[in-house]
Amino acid sequence: MPSVRLPGPLKKLAGGRAEHRLPGATVTEVLRALAEEEPATDGWLLDERGHLRPHISVFVNGERSTPEAPVGEADRVDVLQAISGG
Amino acid sequence: MSDVLVGTKKGLFVLEGRPGAPFGVRARAFAGDPVEYAVRDPRTGRTFAGVASPFYGPKLFWTDDLDGEWTQATGLELPAGSGQAFQRLWTLVPGEAEGQLWAGGDPGVLFESRDGGASWTLNRALWDEPSRPDWQPGGGGLCLHSVVPWPGEPDRLAIAISAAGVWLTDDGGASWRRGNQGLVPKYLPEDVPDDEIALCVHALQRAPLRPERVFMQFHGGVYRSDDGGETWTDIGAGTALPSEFGFPIAVDPTDPDSAFLLPLAGDFDRVTPDGRVRVFETRDAGASWAARGDGLPQEHAYLTILRKAFARSGDDAGFELYFGATSGDVYGSGDAGATWSHVAAQLPPVYSVSATG
């Protein structure tokens, strides 16, 4: 299964673990699986429409990616806070 | 001692002290995240904070112990398949029934809790209001920012949305009707048809001892209703107010003829007029207004006071008033607005102020 690495604030909500192995064929599916496995994270990365929140960045194997991007069994998804704000 | 909850661009500050001297920072929470609104339910002591993380979206948290953990409330979301997402919590108000609270937010949505604020349910009648597709957002979004319960009557409520006007219910939110007669949007051409007018209400407050009386700060106008929000009378034009523009409003809990405003220069220049910070008070239901600036900066002071950044603490003659500015200053009065002093300075930009005595 693909792995997901979470930023600090989400690690606490996700059972104290930064890295999770989750099922899914796209970035969105993997993040949806995270919300199901760790309900405290529900609504934090995907909103109630299932859209990735606008200031969250996702990388697959180190390359900037999109919510629709396919992910394979050995792929790694990094979830990061976008470089934005003031 | 008084507690003042200050929501800022960089977290929640709980200030503690007595008016007349600077307050101390009793606690800070959600460091780094915008806290749009925070309030304590005086019935239970439970504190709520609406946190609008730019990364993780809007969340409501509550705690019964400011030194302990915060818990995320559930249910503040929009129906699946609606194509919309909850954007921001604007206000949270204790209701009149046991365990009842109301929360308003963007996009023009109202939630109700019946369990003291732990879980929430969307008010479907307002969500399904047929005119909703025509509602226009104000500069701060389509914000439901004011909820004013009717003392002792849990089913009677007035709410205000910028810029969708005032809405009234007598059946606990099962049905809603407009309450806008008499409001004049001076920011629109005079020949715009009534049914197309975007009514930008900035704040509502009800007079506790005379519940049918409601005061309103409008986008360029100050109004009073004496029939629970059905019709409105202009109480700003032609008075001593330096401007009819501003955001928050406060009322005197002991006198239904009294209210307080913080005028800004205008929608073109949203700072305190002429570099002077003055609270304006009426003691005759809006027939006249007088400046109350004793202790406030009167020179080179250009503050912006946002919609939720003016609050009252207490329900008797000893009530206190507090307001905060985007400059990071917070001011307080322990004598019903007669004199003021600095409560805090150099906080992050202040989004909201609430107080409990």
Interface residues (C-beta under 8 A of the other chain):
Chain A: P9 L10 A40 G43 W44 L45 D47 E48 R49 H51 R53 H55 I56 Q81 A82 S84 G85 G86
Chain B: K9 P54 F55 Y56 G57 K59 Q72 E77 L78 A80 S82 G83 Q84 A85 F86
